Amino acid sequence: MDSLKALVSVVIPAYNRADKIEASIRSVQAQTYPHWEIIVSDDGSKDNTVDVVRKLMKEDNRIRIVTREKNAGAQSARNSGVREAAGEWIAFLDSDDQWLTDSLERRMRIAHQKNVQVVHSNAYILHPGKEMELYKVPALSGQVYKQVLRGEGPMFPCLLIKKSALEAIGLLDEAIISYQEWDTAIRLAKRFEFGFEPQPTFIYDYRTQNAISRDSNRAGRGYEQIVKKHLGEIITHAGLEVWSYHMWIASQWYQKGNSKGDYWRCRLLSLSGKCLNPKYVAKTILNGLRKVVKAS
C-alpha cells in the first residue's frame, strides 16, 4: 500500500467533553491529508458527549464511536479505539486538544521518507491567561531507546504509530496512572526507530486540564511506577546517575504535592544512587581536596 494513501485511524478518548470534543473532531476534518477515520472512545461520560459525537456522525460517516458504561481511564479508552481501528496507522488526539491542518500530512510524510513506524512532533501550548507558545518536545529520531530511558518524550496527540507496532508491544499499559506517553515511548523505542517532525502539529490546551492531571502526588506515583517498571533497562543502558535523577524528579513532584514522606524517601534514594556512582564519588572527593588546598 502507498504509505501516503494509507488509512489513519484517529483515536480520541473522551470523558465528559461535550463542550470540547466537537472542536477536536473538526480539527481532524480540516486535515489536508484526506485518508482518515475517527474513532471516539467514550469512557462512560455522564454529560452529553455521546450525543454531540452522534450528531457529527450523521454529517460524516468517517466518524465512529465506541462507548462503555463505566469509566476505566484514558489508557483503556485508547486501547478500545485501537482495537476498533481499520487503519494501517494510529494517531491519538485528546478530546480537548486540536491538530493543526497539516498535522497528519507532515507526520505521514516523515513516516514515508524515513521508513519508520513511529513519528512524533513539536507542539504549541495554551496556558491560562497567556499567549500560545511553542511546547518543545525532545527531538527523538532514529534509535532512541537510551534517550527515552533518560526522560519523557512524545505526547499522545503528536504520536503517529503503525498499528502493527502497537500490537507488537501489546497495546498501551492500562495500569500506568500518569506519564503514560513516556511508558509507551520506552516500549516502542525498544523495538522501533522514531521519526521527528520539527514543526508543531497540534495545540495542547492546558487551560482545560482537570484536577487529576494536575495532581502532583499522582504525577509522582506515576513517574516512580514507570521507573520501577523499566529499572533494569534504565540502569543497564543509562546508568545509576540517570536512575538517581529520576528519583530526584519524583521527589520534586511529591514536594509540590506536600507529601513529605514520599519526598524524603525519593530524595534519599536519589542520593544513594549518587553515592553508588564512582564518578560522582571521585568528583566529590576531588572537589573536597581542592577546597582543602585552596584553604591552606
Secondary structure, 3 states (H helix, E strand, C coil): CCHHHCCEEEEEEECCCCCCHHHHHHHHHCCCCCCEEEEEEECCCCCCHHHHHHHHHHHCCCEEEEECCCCCCHHHHHHHHHHHCCCCEEEECCCCCEECCCHHHHHHHHHHHHCCCEEEEEEEEECCCCCCEEECCCCCCECCHHHHHHCCCCCHHHCEEEHHHHHHCCCCCCCCCCCHHHHHHHHHHCCCCEEEEEEEEEEEEHHHCCCCCCCHHHHHHHHHHHHHHCHHHHHHHCCHHHHHHHHHHHHHHHHHCCCHHHHHHHHHHHHHHHHCCHHHHHHHHHHHHHHHHHHC
